[in-house]
Amino acid sequence: MKLLFLFLVLLALGSAHRHHRHRGPKKLVKVITVNGPKGGARDFHKSSSSSSSEEIEEEKKCAPGWLSFQRDIGLWCVLVGNKGSKSHHLSQPDAETICRQHGATLTGLQNDEERKEIASEALHQLGELKVEYGGVWLGAETNSNCKTTSCGPLKTFKWTDGHTTGTDGFTWGTDEPDDEDWHGKHACLQQIVMTKTFPMSKHEAWLDSFQNGELDKTKCDKDNYMTRLYACGKLA
């Protein structure tokens, strides 16, 4: 009788062990409680194995070779050069065409920092061309009624890139903007760039009115005696 009882006990233990071994792993369930309508609560059961769908916005950067300026509207990228032109004497419309090929437009100057950095990069570009001075086309045109007669240093020109605002970027050469009646619908804006040793060498007299990086009101056509670059701008 005792042997029969012992046999039944062992049989029961073996059955319980097999049942426990074949049970699957426990699935953890996360309960998220949110406010339902009229202040009620609703429970959403979410498996712990699901991944988060939260997205992290990638930090915006300017492309290699472009200058970076932080503006209130976001990161502003500027490309200075004259690659893509048929000659080194491109006109303002030629410069604008090249900028659009880069998805950009001729840039304005938001502040004096941008003016100085663009002048510095342009000077570097001229050095690679073994040129001592040149002009950088910018995105600006004369206001109506200011093409011939100057309206002063802050009101003669307006920025045309659609993003640059204010007048902090206007730093002119002596007696600029002038009263010259340049032909065309409006006058254009260039930044004069020259090496430190250039004023001591032989040059055109009108350049005595400028220091490196200062602005000049001029015609929008090309000048066969002056190297020109573009300063293209766009948001990152």
C-alpha positions as CSV (number, residue, x, y, z in Angstrom):
1,M,0.0,0.0,0.0
2,K,2.8,2.3,0.9
3,L,4.5,1.6,-2.4
4,L,1.4,2.4,-4.3
5,F,1.1,5.7,-2.5
6,L,4.7,6.6,-3.2
7,F,4.3,5.7,-6.9
8,L,1.3,8.1,-7.2
9,V,3.2,10.9,-5.5
10,L,6.1,10.6,-7.9
11,L,3.7,10.4,-10.9
12,A,2.0,13.7,-9.8
13,L,5.4,15.5,-9.3
14,G,6.6,14.5,-12.8
15,S,3.4,15.8,-14.4
16,A,3.7,19.1,-12.7
17,H,7.3,19.5,-13.7
18,R,6.5,18.8,-17.4
19,H,3.7,21.3,-17.3
20,H,5.9,24.0,-15.8
21,R,8.7,23.4,-18.4
22,H,6.5,23.9,-21.4
23,R,5.0,27.1,-20.3
24,G,6.2,30.1,-22.5
25,P,8.1,33.1,-21.1
26,K,6.0,35.7,-19.4
27,K,5.1,38.7,-21.6
28,L,5.6,42.0,-19.8
29,V,2.8,44.5,-20.4
30,K,3.1,48.2,-19.8
31,V,0.0,50.1,-18.9
32,I,-0.2,53.7,-19.9
33,T,-2.9,55.8,-18.3
34,V,-4.1,59.0,-20.1
35,N,-6.9,61.3,-19.4
36,G,-10.0,60.3,-21.3
37,P,-13.0,62.4,-22.2
38,K,-14.6,64.4,-19.3
39,G,-11.6,63.7,-17.1
40,G,-12.0,59.9,-17.2
41,A,-9.1,57.6,-17.7
42,R,-8.3,55.1,-20.4
43,D,-5.8,52.4,-20.2
44,F,-3.7,51.4,-23.2
45,H,-1.8,48.1,-23.0
46,K,1.5,48.2,-24.8
47,S,3.9,45.3,-25.1
48,S,7.4,46.0,-23.7
49,S,8.9,44.6,-26.9
50,S,7.7,47.6,-29.1
51,S,10.2,50.3,-29.9
52,S,9.8,54.1,-29.4
53,S,8.6,56.1,-32.4
54,E,10.0,59.4,-31.1
55,E,12.0,61.2,-33.9
56,I,15.0,63.3,-33.3
57,E,15.6,66.1,-35.8
58,E,19.0,66.0,-37.4
59,E,21.2,69.1,-36.8
60,K,21.3,71.3,-39.9
61,K,24.7,72.1,-41.3
62,C,26.1,74.1,-44.3
63,A,27.8,72.1,-47.1
64,P,31.6,71.9,-47.2
65,G,33.1,75.1,-48.6
66,W,30.2,77.2,-47.5
67,L,30.4,79.8,-44.7
68,S,28.0,79.4,-41.8
69,F,26.2,82.3,-40.1
70,Q,23.6,81.9,-37.3
71,R,20.6,84.2,-37.9
72,D,17.3,84.5,-36.1
73,I,15.7,82.7,-39.1
74,G,18.1,79.8,-38.8
75,L,21.5,78.8,-40.2
76,W,22.5,80.9,-43.2
77,C,25.0,79.4,-45.7
78,V,27.2,81.5,-48.0
79,L,29.3,80.3,-50.9
80,V,32.0,82.8,-52.2
81,G,33.8,82.2,-55.5
82,N,33.7,82.5,-59.2
83,K,33.7,78.9,-60.4
84,G,31.2,78.2,-63.0
85,S,31.7,81.6,-64.8
86,K,33.0,81.8,-68.4
87,S,35.5,84.4,-67.3
88,H,36.7,86.1,-64.1
89,H,34.7,89.3,-65.1
90,L,31.2,88.1,-64.6
91,S,28.2,90.5,-64.4
92,Q,25.7,90.7,-61.6
93,P,23.1,88.7,-63.6
94,D,25.8,86.1,-64.4
95,A,26.5,85.8,-60.7
96,E,22.8,85.4,-59.8
97,T,22.5,82.6,-62.4
98,I,25.3,80.7,-60.9
99,C,23.8,81.1,-57.4
100,R,20.5,79.6,-58.6
101,Q,22.4,76.6,-59.9
102,H,23.4,76.0,-56.2
103,G,19.8,76.5,-55.1
104,A,20.7,79.9,-53.7
105,T,20.6,83.6,-54.5
106,L,23.0,86.5,-54.1
107,T,23.2,87.2,-50.4
108,G,22.7,90.3,-48.4
109,L,24.7,91.2,-45.3
110,Q,22.8,90.8,-42.0
111,N,25.5,92.4,-40.0
112,D,29.1,93.6,-39.9
113,E,30.4,90.1,-39.0
114,E,29.0,88.6,-42.2
115,R,30.5,91.5,-44.2
116,K,34.0,90.9,-42.7
117,E,33.9,87.1,-43.1
118,I,32.8,87.2,-46.7
119,A,35.5,89.8,-47.5
120,S,38.1,87.5,-45.8
121,E,37.0,84.5,-47.8
122,A,36.9,86.5,-51.1
123,L,40.4,87.7,-50.4
124,H,41.5,84.1,-50.0
125,Q,39.8,83.2,-53.3
126,L,41.6,86.1,-55.1
127,G,44.9,85.0,-53.7
128,E,44.4,81.6,-55.4
129,L,43.8,83.5,-58.7
130,K,47.0,85.6,-58.0
131,V,44.9,88.8,-58.1
132,E,45.3,91.7,-55.7
133,Y,41.8,93.2,-55.8
134,G,38.3,92.5,-57.0
135,G,34.6,92.9,-56.3
136,V,32.0,90.5,-54.8
137,W,28.5,90.7,-56.1
138,L,25.9,91.0,-53.4
139,G,22.1,90.6,-53.4
140,A,20.9,94.2,-53.4
141,E,19.5,96.9,-55.7
142,T,18.7,100.6,-55.4
143,N,15.4,101.7,-54.0
144,S,13.1,103.6,-56.4
145,N,14.1,107.2,-56.7
146,C,17.6,106.4,-55.3
147,K,19.2,105.1,-58.5
148,T,20.7,108.5,-59.5
149,T,20.6,110.6,-56.4
150,S,21.9,109.0,-53.2
151,C,19.3,108.5,-50.4
152,G,22.1,108.1,-47.9
153,P,24.1,105.1,-46.6
154,L,21.1,103.3,-45.1
155,K,18.3,104.0,-47.6
156,T,19.8,103.8,-51.1
157,F,19.8,100.0,-51.4
158,K,17.5,97.2,-50.3
159,W,18.4,93.5,-49.9
160,T,16.9,91.1,-52.5
161,D,17.6,87.6,-51.1
162,G,14.3,87.5,-49.2
163,H,15.9,86.8,-45.9
164,T,18.4,89.6,-45.0
165,T,16.9,92.4,-43.0
166,G,18.1,95.7,-41.5
167,T,21.0,98.0,-42.3
168,D,23.8,96.7,-40.1
169,G,25.6,95.2,-43.1
170,F,26.0,98.6,-44.9
171,T,29.6,99.9,-44.5
172,W,30.6,102.1,-47.4
173,G,33.7,103.4,-49.0
174,T,34.3,107.2,-48.9
175,D,31.5,109.2,-50.6
176,E,29.4,106.0,-51.2
177,P,26.7,105.4,-52.3
178,D,27.4,108.0,-55.0
179,D,25.1,110.0,-57.2
180,E,26.3,108.3,-60.4
181,D,23.5,107.5,-62.9
182,W,24.5,104.0,-63.8
183,H,22.6,102.7,-66.8
184,G,20.0,100.0,-66.4
185,K,16.8,99.8,-64.3
186,H,18.8,100.0,-61.0
187,A,22.3,100.1,-59.7
188,C,24.0,97.1,-58.1
189,L,26.1,96.5,-55.0
190,Q,29.6,95.1,-54.8
191,Q,32.0,94.6,-52.0
192,I,35.5,95.8,-52.7
193,V,38.2,93.4,-51.7
194,M,42.0,94.1,-51.8
195,T,45.2,92.9,-50.3
196,K,46.9,95.0,-47.6
197,T,49.8,95.8,-50.0
198,F,47.6,96.7,-52.9
199,P,47.0,100.5,-52.2
200,M,50.8,101.0,-52.4
201,S,51.0,99.5,-55.9
202,K,49.8,101.0,-59.2
203,H,46.0,101.0,-59.5
204,E,43.0,103.0,-60.5
205,A,42.6,106.2,-58.4
206,W,39.0,105.5,-57.5
207,L,40.1,102.6,-55.3
208,D,41.7,105.0,-52.9
209,S,38.2,105.6,-51.5
210,F,37.9,102.0,-50.2
211,Q,39.3,99.8,-47.6
212,N,39.1,96.0,-47.8
213,G,35.5,94.8,-47.4
214,E,33.7,98.2,-47.9
215,L,30.7,98.5,-50.2
216,D,30.4,100.3,-53.6
217,K,27.4,101.3,-55.7
218,T,28.1,100.4,-59.3
219,K,26.7,99.2,-62.7
220,C,25.4,95.7,-62.9
221,D,27.4,94.9,-66.0
222,K,30.7,93.0,-66.1
223,D,34.0,94.9,-66.1
224,N,36.8,93.5,-68.2
225,Y,39.4,95.1,-66.0
226,M,38.1,93.8,-62.7
227,T,37.8,90.3,-61.3
228,R,34.4,89.6,-59.8
229,L,33.2,86.9,-57.5
230,Y,29.7,85.9,-56.2
231,A,28.4,85.5,-52.6
232,C,25.5,83.1,-52.8
233,G,23.3,82.6,-49.8
234,K,20.6,80.1,-48.7
235,L,19.1,78.5,-45.6
236,A,20.7,75.3,-44.4
